[in-house]
Amino acid sequence: MTAAALGSAALSCATRSPKSSGASPDSELTKPIMQAETTTTRTARPVDRVLATSAEHWVGDGFRVRSVINPQGDPRIQSPFLLLDHAPSRYFEPSTGTHRRGVGEHPHRGFETVTFAYRGEVAHRDSSGGGGLIGAGDVQWMTAAGGIVHEEFHSQQFTEQGGDMEMVQLWVNLPAKHKLDRPGYQALLDKDFPRLQLDAAKARLIAGSLRNETGPARTHTPMTIFDLKFEEAGPTVLELPRGYTTLAFTLEGDVYVGAEQRQVQPGAMAVLGRDSEGALQLQAAKDARVLVLSGQPINEPVAAYGPFVMNTRAEIIQAMEDYQSGKMGHLS
């Protein structure tokens, strides 16, 4: 969903070096990674800060998004997560023309893009041969790794019928040893996500493990990703590993996080204390929705420029040259 123009302008590359400990373990993209053991305390983990979103902006002509974290952010706060763009629910009129809204051909290298379709339908294809439809409730997990070129447009059916569109795109970093792996693609269907009752909320488990259930997404480093819908006003409290980055993003409704009951409005994100004891504690209104990300930090430098996230400036330059020379492929 997020594209960057690659022109002849001088390279402005941000490199961030985390100072936290805890290197990523050796792991391969073969099965969901089991999480570290958690404590069983019911003390609420404190909220370190609440991040607000940017102003809305168009990505291509199909997704009007708000960004809450980006690759230039502090890895001590957000690693292994790089970017989160939310396209709030927006109605698109039916169209019988040949033009479909979306984002045309663009590259990625060095990380993974995870697209959550909450409303609407998107058609995707990429230079590795992956692609298909991402329908309401589905998740697309694309491992760009060594380099991929792809495009995303409103599906033909959605274009013709019109309707509401709501999407989230998350970028997940890869450790250095996996940044040049072969690209991969996981089409994750809504029906395959385990559902768990967590007090007042129902959870859909995308990746990792919660209460003896395991999500279908395969990851390169340990993480747990799930979304919550509050079926009634009330709390949910659950344990997540200490030392992990834990982020709670409000999609919709009135949400309060932590023992201090910090309000996290729609489009904002709570960052929990990484090294603090305690459980994730949420209190929310009926029908509120929250996306929760929890992952082991990657203790490596982050060099980011547009659609490329590597470890050094030299690797960014090489990525640009490889894309411009066609080594990442093209869409015919």
C-alpha positions as CSV (number, residue, x, y, z in Angstrom):
1,M,0.0,0.0,0.0
2,T,2.8,2.4,0.7
3,A,5.0,3.3,-2.3
4,A,7.9,5.6,-2.7
5,A,9.0,7.4,-5.9
6,L,12.6,6.5,-6.9
7,G,14.1,9.3,-8.9
8,S,17.5,10.8,-9.4
9,A,17.4,12.9,-6.2
10,A,20.2,12.5,-3.8
11,L,19.8,9.7,-1.3
12,S,18.6,10.7,2.1
13,C,18.9,7.6,4.2
14,A,18.1,7.4,7.8
15,T,20.1,4.9,9.9
16,R,19.1,4.1,13.4
17,S,21.1,1.9,15.8
18,P,19.1,0.4,18.7
19,K,20.8,0.4,22.1
20,S,18.5,-2.2,23.6
21,S,19.7,-5.8,24.2
22,G,18.1,-9.0,23.0
23,A,19.2,-10.2,19.5
24,S,16.8,-12.1,17.4
25,P,17.1,-15.9,17.6
26,D,17.8,-18.1,14.6
27,S,14.5,-19.0,13.1
28,E,13.3,-20.0,9.6
29,L,10.0,-19.3,7.9
30,T,8.6,-22.8,8.4
31,K,6.0,-22.6,11.2
32,P,4.6,-20.1,13.7
33,I,7.2,-19.4,16.4
34,M,6.2,-20.3,19.9
35,Q,6.5,-17.4,22.4
36,A,8.6,-17.0,25.4
37,E,7.1,-18.1,28.7
38,T,5.0,-15.4,30.3
39,T,4.5,-14.6,34.0
40,T,1.1,-15.0,35.5
41,T,0.8,-11.7,37.3
42,R,-2.4,-9.6,36.8
43,T,-0.6,-6.3,37.5
44,A,-1.1,-4.0,34.5
45,R,2.0,-3.1,32.4
46,P,2.4,0.7,32.3
47,V,2.0,2.7,29.2
48,D,5.3,4.3,28.1
49,R,3.7,6.8,25.7
50,V,0.8,7.3,23.3
51,L,1.7,8.0,19.6
52,A,-0.7,10.1,17.5
53,T,-1.1,9.6,13.8
54,S,-0.1,12.0,11.0
55,A,-2.6,13.8,8.9
56,E,-4.3,11.7,6.3
57,H,-2.7,11.4,2.9
58,W,-3.3,9.5,-0.3
59,V,-1.2,6.5,-1.2
60,G,-1.7,6.1,-4.9
61,D,-5.4,7.0,-5.5
62,G,-6.9,4.1,-3.6
63,F,-5.9,4.4,0.0
64,R,-6.2,7.5,2.2
65,V,-4.1,6.6,5.2
66,R,-2.8,7.9,8.5
67,S,0.7,6.8,9.6
68,V,1.5,6.2,13.2
69,I,5.0,4.6,13.1
70,N,7.5,4.7,10.2
71,P,10.9,3.2,9.5
72,Q,12.7,6.4,10.6
73,G,11.3,5.9,14.1
74,D,13.2,4.8,17.2
75,P,13.7,1.0,17.1
76,R,13.9,1.0,20.9
77,I,10.2,1.8,20.9
78,Q,8.9,-0.1,17.8
79,S,11.3,-2.9,16.7
80,P,10.6,-5.3,15.0
81,F,7.8,-3.3,13.6
82,L,8.7,-0.6,11.1
83,L,5.5,1.1,9.8
84,L,1.8,1.1,10.4
85,D,-0.6,2.8,8.0
86,H,-4.3,2.8,8.7
87,A,-6.8,3.6,5.9
88,P,-9.9,4.4,7.9
89,S,-13.3,3.3,6.6
90,R,-14.1,5.3,3.5
91,Y,-16.9,4.9,1.0
92,F,-16.0,4.6,-2.7
93,E,-18.7,5.2,-5.4
94,P,-19.3,2.4,-7.9
95,S,-17.4,2.8,-11.2
96,T,-18.0,1.2,-14.5
97,G,-14.9,2.7,-16.2
98,T,-11.6,0.9,-16.9
99,H,-9.7,2.8,-14.2
100,R,-9.2,1.0,-10.9
101,R,-8.0,2.9,-7.8
102,G,-4.8,1.7,-6.1
103,V,-1.0,1.7,-6.2
104,G,0.9,0.7,-9.3
105,E,4.2,-1.1,-9.7
106,H,6.7,-0.4,-6.9
107,P,9.5,-2.4,-5.2
108,H,10.3,-3.5,-1.7
109,R,13.4,-5.1,-0.1
110,G,14.6,-6.2,3.3
111,F,11.3,-6.6,5.3
112,E,7.7,-7.9,5.2
113,T,4.5,-6.2,4.4
114,V,1.3,-7.4,6.2
115,T,-2.0,-6.1,4.8
116,F,-5.2,-6.4,6.9
117,A,-8.4,-6.0,4.9
118,Y,-11.2,-5.0,7.3
119,R,-13.6,-3.8,4.7
120,G,-13.5,-3.9,0.9
121,E,-11.4,-6.1,-1.4
122,V,-8.0,-5.6,-2.9
123,A,-6.4,-7.4,-5.9
124,H,-2.6,-7.9,-5.6
125,R,0.1,-9.4,-7.8
126,D,3.9,-9.4,-7.6
127,S,7.0,-10.3,-9.6
128,S,7.5,-13.6,-7.8
129,G,4.2,-14.9,-9.2
130,G,2.2,-14.3,-6.0
131,G,-1.1,-12.6,-5.9
132,G,-4.8,-12.9,-5.6
133,L,-7.7,-11.2,-3.8
134,I,-7.6,-9.9,-0.2
135,G,-11.2,-10.0,0.9
136,A,-12.8,-8.5,4.1
137,G,-11.3,-10.2,7.1
138,D,-8.3,-11.6,5.2
139,V,-4.6,-10.9,5.7
140,Q,-1.8,-10.9,3.1
141,W,1.7,-11.5,4.5
142,M,4.3,-10.8,1.8
143,T,8.0,-11.4,2.5
144,A,9.8,-9.0,0.2
145,A,13.3,-10.1,1.5
146,G,15.8,-9.9,-1.4
147,G,13.5,-7.9,-3.5
148,I,10.0,-7.9,-5.0
149,V,7.9,-5.7,-7.3
150,H,4.2,-5.6,-6.7
151,E,1.0,-3.6,-7.2
152,E,-2.3,-3.3,-5.3
153,F,-5.6,-2.1,-6.7
154,H,-9.3,-2.2,-5.7
155,S,-10.6,-5.5,-7.1
156,Q,-12.7,-5.4,-10.2
157,Q,-15.9,-6.4,-8.3
158,F,-15.3,-3.8,-5.6
159,T,-14.7,-1.1,-8.2
160,E,-18.0,-1.9,-10.0
161,Q,-20.1,-2.3,-6.8
162,G,-18.5,0.4,-4.7
163,G,-18.6,0.2,-0.9
164,D,-16.6,0.8,2.3
165,M,-12.9,0.2,2.3
166,E,-10.8,-0.1,5.5
167,M,-7.2,-1.4,5.5
168,V,-4.1,-1.6,7.7
169,Q,-0.6,-2.1,6.3
170,L,2.1,-3.1,8.7
171,W,5.8,-3.4,7.9
172,V,7.8,-6.0,9.9
173,N,11.5,-5.9,9.8
174,L,13.7,-8.9,8.9
175,P,17.0,-9.7,10.7
176,A,20.1,-9.2,8.5
177,K,20.5,-12.9,7.8
178,H,17.1,-13.0,6.1
179,K,17.1,-9.7,4.3
180,L,18.2,-11.2,1.0
181,D,16.2,-14.5,1.2
182,R,13.9,-15.5,-1.6
183,P,10.6,-13.6,-1.5
184,G,7.5,-15.3,-0.2
185,Y,3.7,-14.9,0.1
186,Q,1.1,-16.1,2.6
187,A,-2.6,-15.7,1.8
188,L,-4.3,-15.9,5.2
189,L,-8.0,-16.3,5.2
190,D,-10.4,-14.9,7.9
191,K,-11.8,-18.4,8.4
192,D,-8.4,-19.8,9.4
193,F,-7.7,-17.4,12.3
194,P,-8.4,-18.9,15.8
195,R,-11.0,-17.0,17.8
196,L,-10.5,-16.6,21.6
197,Q,-12.7,-15.0,24.2
198,L,-10.6,-12.6,26.2
199,D,-13.0,-11.3,28.9
200,A,-15.2,-8.6,27.1
201,A,-13.4,-9.0,23.8
202,K,-13.2,-11.6,21.0
203,A,-9.7,-12.0,19.6
204,R,-8.6,-13.1,16.1
205,L,-5.1,-14.6,16.3
206,I,-3.0,-13.8,13.2
207,A,0.5,-14.9,14.3
208,G,2.1,-16.3,17.4
209,S,0.5,-18.0,20.4
210,L,-2.2,-17.0,22.9
211,R,-3.7,-19.3,25.5
212,N,-2.8,-22.6,23.8
213,E,-3.9,-21.3,20.4
214,T,-1.5,-20.6,17.5
215,G,-2.1,-18.2,14.6
216,P,-1.5,-19.4,11.0
217,A,1.1,-16.8,9.9
218,R,4.7,-18.0,9.8
219,T,7.2,-15.4,11.1
220,H,11.0,-15.1,11.0
221,T,11.3,-13.8,14.6
222,P,9.0,-14.4,17.6
223,M,5.9,-12.2,17.7
224,T,2.2,-12.3,18.5
225,I,-0.3,-10.3,16.4
226,F,-4.1,-10.3,17.0
227,D,-7.0,-8.0,16.8
228,L,-9.8,-7.5,19.3
229,K,-13.5,-6.6,19.0
230,F,-15.2,-5.8,22.2
231,E,-18.6,-7.6,22.3
232,E,-19.6,-5.6,25.4
233,A,-18.1,-2.7,27.3
234,G,-15.5,-4.0,29.7
235,P,-11.9,-5.1,30.2
236,T,-9.5,-7.6,28.7
237,V,-6.3,-8.6,30.4
238,L,-3.7,-10.9,29.0
239,E,0.0,-11.8,29.5
240,L,2.6,-11.0,26.8
241,P,6.3,-11.7,27.1
242,R,8.4,-9.2,29.1
243,G,11.1,-7.6,27.0
244,Y,9.0,-7.6,23.8
245,T,7.8,-4.5,22.1
246,T,4.0,-4.3,22.7
247,L,1.8,-1.8,20.8
248,A,-1.9,-1.4,21.0
249,F,-3.5,0.5,18.0
250,T,-7.1,1.7,18.3
251,L,-9.0,1.0,15.1
252,E,-12.4,2.2,16.4
253,G,-14.2,3.2,19.6
254,D,-13.3,4.4,23.1
255,V,-10.2,2.5,24.4
256,Y,-8.2,2.9,27.6
257,V,-4.9,1.2,28.3
258,G,-3.0,0.3,31.4
259,A,-3.6,0.7,35.1
260,E,-3.6,4.5,34.5
261,Q,-6.4,4.1,32.0
262,R,-4.7,6.2,29.3
263,Q,-7.1,7.0,26.6
264,V,-6.0,5.9,23.1
265,Q,-8.3,7.4,20.5
266,P,-9.0,5.9,17.1
267,G,-5.8,6.2,15.0
268,A,-3.5,6.4,18.0
269,M,-1.2,3.8,19.5
270,A,-0.2,2.9,23.0
271,V,3.4,1.8,23.5
272,L,3.8,-0.3,26.6
273,G,6.9,-0.4,28.8
274,R,9.1,-3.0,27.2
275,D,11.0,-4.0,30.4
276,S,8.2,-3.5,32.8
277,E,6.3,-6.3,34.7
278,G,2.6,-6.8,34.1
279,A,-0.1,-7.7,31.7
280,L,-1.6,-5.8,28.8
281,Q,-4.8,-4.3,30.2
282,L,-7.5,-2.7,28.0
283,Q,-10.9,-1.2,28.9
284,A,-13.1,-0.4,26.0
285,A,-16.6,0.5,24.9
286,K,-18.9,-2.0,23.1
287,D,-17.9,-2.5,19.5
288,A,-14.4,-0.9,20.0
289,R,-11.7,-2.6,17.9
290,V,-7.9,-2.8,18.7
291,L,-4.9,-4.2,16.8
292,V,-2.2,-5.6,19.1
293,L,1.4,-6.2,18.1
294,S,3.9,-7.8,20.3
295,G,7.4,-8.9,19.1
296,Q,10.9,-9.6,20.1
297,P,13.1,-6.6,19.2
298,I,15.8,-7.0,16.5
299,N,19.0,-5.6,17.9
300,E,20.5,-4.4,14.6
301,P,20.9,-1.0,12.8
302,V,18.0,0.1,10.6
303,A,18.8,1.9,7.4
304,A,15.6,3.0,5.6
305,Y,14.9,4.8,2.3
306,G,11.5,4.7,0.7
307,P,10.5,1.1,0.0
308,F,13.8,-0.4,1.2
309,V,14.9,-1.3,4.8
310,M,18.4,-2.6,5.2
311,N,21.2,-2.4,7.8
312,T,23.6,0.1,6.1
313,R,23.5,3.0,3.7
314,A,25.6,0.9,1.2
315,E,22.9,-1.8,1.2
316,I,20.2,0.8,0.4
317,I,22.2,2.1,-2.5
318,Q,22.7,-1.5,-3.8
319,A,18.9,-2.1,-3.5
320,M,18.2,1.0,-5.6
321,E,20.6,-0.1,-8.2
322,D,19.2,-3.6,-8.3
323,Y,15.7,-2.4,-8.7
324,Q,16.6,0.1,-11.4
325,S,18.5,-2.6,-13.3
326,G,15.6,-5.0,-13.2
327,K,17.0,-7.6,-10.8
328,M,13.9,-7.5,-8.7
329,G,11.7,-8.2,-11.7
330,H,8.9,-6.3,-13.3
331,L,5.2,-6.8,-13.8
332,S,4.2,-7.5,-17.4
